[in-house]
Amino acid sequence: MAFTLVVASKAAHAQPVALPAATTTSPAKPSLSLRGFDALATVGWGAHTGTLASLELAPYGASFGVDLGYSWKSGFRIGGYFFHSLGRTFPQHRESRLGRDFDYTAEASSSNGGISLGWGVPLYCFVLRYKLSLGVTAMSWAFRTATPAEVGFGDDSSPSIGLHIAPGVALLWPYGKFEGGVGFDYLAQIKDTIPSGFIGTLFLGVRL
């Protein structure tokens, strides 16, 4: 028995101890940086969301502009924007309670600009940006074969100028120093003679 224990003990000491396998860790992917300045060219299309009594003005349509801003590491962004909308022309008919019925054409376009506050949220290789803008709209308008009084339009001079508030959201794809994406804004006009509207936008620019 003693001989057996001695042999087993020597065999146990002679057996090499297996070392734990070295664990390999893959390098972590760099996180998406939100901090920096961006300059974006914008192109889009807009549509008005209502009429002014029986008058239809469409001051949006095809739009072109710029969006500039700076974002902090936290994702907070402050910026400024400007875009011009070509608008649309609408043939219309006016039925008057007093006097004659007549046909006329309403033309409208607009220029919009202001400041925006945003918050960017990284989503893998994208940035989801929520924003709220405060700005000014200058709507140019004209009526063919009719006067503003005849069509029931309160302002007698063009352009009509008023404030707007615009909540919006954008999905951006930063790629190196370049950035592109799509966005959507609702321009809520404060002045009752300027119709509110939706604007869909494409962005393309650089990040510094």
C-alpha positions in Angstrom: 0.0 0.0 0.0 2.8 2.4 0.9 4.6 1.6 -2.3 1.4 2.4 -4.3 0.9 5.7 -2.6 4.6 6.8 -3.3 4.3 5.9 -7.0 1.0 7.8 -7.4 2.4 10.8 -5.7 5.4 10.9 -8.0 3.2 10.6 -11.0 1.0 13.4 -9.9 4.0 15.7 -9.4 5.5 14.7 -12.7 2.2 15.6 -14.6 2.5 19.1 -16.1 0.0 21.7 -15.0 -2.1 23.0 -17.8 -2.0 26.8 -18.1 -5.2 28.7 -18.8 -5.5 29.7 -22.4 -4.7 33.3 -23.0 -7.8 35.3 -23.7 -7.7 37.6 -26.6 -9.8 40.7 -26.8 -10.7 42.4 -30.0 -10.0 46.1 -30.0 -13.1 48.2 -29.2 -14.6 50.1 -32.1 -14.2 53.8 -31.8 -17.4 55.5 -30.6 -19.1 57.9 -33.0 -18.0 61.5 -32.2 -20.7 64.1 -32.1 -18.5 67.1 -31.3 -17.6 69.5 -34.1 -18.8 72.0 -36.7 -20.8 71.0 -39.7 -21.8 72.9 -42.8 -24.6 71.3 -44.8 -26.3 72.2 -48.1 -30.0 71.4 -48.2 -32.5 70.6 -50.9 -36.1 69.7 -50.3 -39.7 69.9 -51.0 -42.5 71.5 -49.0 -46.3 71.6 -49.0 -48.7 73.9 -47.2 -51.2 72.4 -44.8 -54.2 74.7 -45.1 -56.0 77.5 -46.8 -56.6 81.1 -45.7 -60.4 81.2 -45.8 -61.1 80.3 -49.4 -57.7 81.5 -50.6 -55.0 78.9 -51.3 -51.4 80.1 -51.1 -48.5 77.6 -51.6 -45.2 79.4 -50.5 -43.1 76.2 -50.2 -42.5 73.7 -53.0 -38.9 73.1 -54.1 -36.5 74.5 -51.5 -32.7 75.2 -51.4 -30.6 76.4 -48.6 -27.8 75.9 -46.0 -27.6 74.6 -42.4 -24.6 75.5 -40.2 -24.0 74.5 -36.6 -21.7 73.3 -33.8 -22.3 70.1 -31.7 -20.8 69.4 -28.3 -19.7 66.0 -27.1 -23.0 65.5 -25.2 -24.9 65.8 -28.5 -26.3 69.3 -27.9 -26.2 71.4 -31.1 -26.8 75.1 -31.8 -27.1 76.2 -35.4 -28.5 78.6 -38.0 -30.3 77.9 -41.2 -31.7 79.6 -44.3 -33.6 78.3 -47.2 -35.6 79.7 -50.1 -38.7 78.0 -51.4 -39.8 78.6 -55.0 -43.5 78.0 -54.1 -46.3 77.2 -56.5 -48.9 78.9 -58.6 -52.6 78.1 -58.1 -55.5 79.0 -60.5 -58.6 79.7 -58.3 -62.2 80.8 -58.6 -63.9 83.3 -56.4 -67.6 83.4 -55.8 -68.6 86.7 -54.4 -71.8 87.3 -52.5 -71.7 90.9 -53.7 -70.6 91.6 -57.2 -69.2 89.3 -59.9 -67.6 85.8 -59.7 -64.2 85.7 -61.2 -61.1 83.5 -61.8 -57.6 84.5 -60.7 -54.2 83.1 -60.1 -52.4 83.2 -56.7 -48.5 83.1 -56.7 -46.4 82.7 -53.6 -42.8 81.9 -52.6 -40.9 82.3 -49.3 -37.6 82.8 -47.7 -37.0 81.3 -44.2 -34.2 81.6 -41.7 -33.4 81.4 -38.0 -31.7 79.5 -35.2 -32.1 75.9 -34.2 -31.4 73.9 -31.0 -30.8 70.2 -31.5 -29.9 67.0 -29.7 -28.0 64.2 -31.4 -28.3 60.6 -30.4 -25.8 58.1 -31.9 -27.3 55.0 -33.5 -24.4 52.7 -34.5 -23.1 54.6 -37.6 -25.9 57.1 -37.8 -27.0 60.2 -35.7 -30.6 60.8 -34.9 -31.0 64.5 -34.3 -34.1 66.1 -32.7 -34.4 69.9 -33.2 -36.5 72.9 -32.5 -36.1 76.0 -34.7 -37.3 79.6 -34.3 -37.1 81.8 -37.3 -38.7 84.3 -39.7 -40.6 83.7 -42.9 -40.9 86.3 -45.6 -43.6 85.3 -48.0 -43.8 87.0 -51.4 -47.2 86.8 -53.1 -49.1 88.2 -56.1 -52.6 87.9 -57.6 -53.2 88.0 -61.3 -56.4 89.7 -62.5 -57.5 90.4 -58.9 -56.7 92.7 -56.0 -56.0 91.5 -52.4 -59.3 93.0 -51.2 -61.2 91.1 -53.9 -59.8 87.7 -52.8 -60.2 88.5 -49.1 -56.4 88.7 -48.3 -55.8 91.0 -45.3 -52.3 92.3 -46.2 -52.0 94.8 -48.9 -48.2 94.6 -49.4 -45.7 91.9 -50.3 -43.8 90.3 -48.7 -45.7 89.2 -45.6 -43.2 88.7 -42.7 -43.9 86.6 -39.6 -42.3 84.3 -37.1 -42.4 80.5 -37.2 -41.6 77.7 -34.8 -40.4 74.5 -36.4 -40.0 71.1 -34.6 -38.1 68.6 -36.7 -36.0 65.4 -36.8 -33.1 64.3 -39.0 -31.2 61.1 -39.6 -27.6 61.8 -40.5 -24.7 59.5 -41.7 -21.3 60.9 -40.8 -18.5 59.4 -42.9 -15.1 60.8 -42.2 -15.3 64.5 -42.9 -18.5 64.2 -44.9 -22.0 64.0 -43.8 -25.4 63.3 -45.4 -28.9 62.5 -44.4 -32.6 63.2 -44.6 -34.8 65.4 -42.4 -38.3 66.5 -41.8 -39.7 69.8 -40.3 -43.1 71.3 -39.6 -43.2 75.1 -40.0 -45.9 76.4 -37.7 -46.5 80.0 -38.8 -47.5 82.5 -36.1 -48.9 85.1 -38.6 -52.3 84.1 -39.8 -51.7 85.3 -43.4 -48.8 82.8 -43.9 -49.8 79.2 -44.2 -48.0 76.5 -42.2 -46.3 73.6 -44.0 -44.2 70.5 -44.0 -40.7 70.5 -45.4 -38.8 67.3 -46.3 -35.0 67.8 -46.7 -31.9 66.1 -48.0 -28.5 67.1 -46.4 -25.0 66.9 -47.8 -22.0 68.6 -46.4 -18.8 68.5 -44.3 -17.8 68.0 -40.7 -14.8 69.8 -39.1 
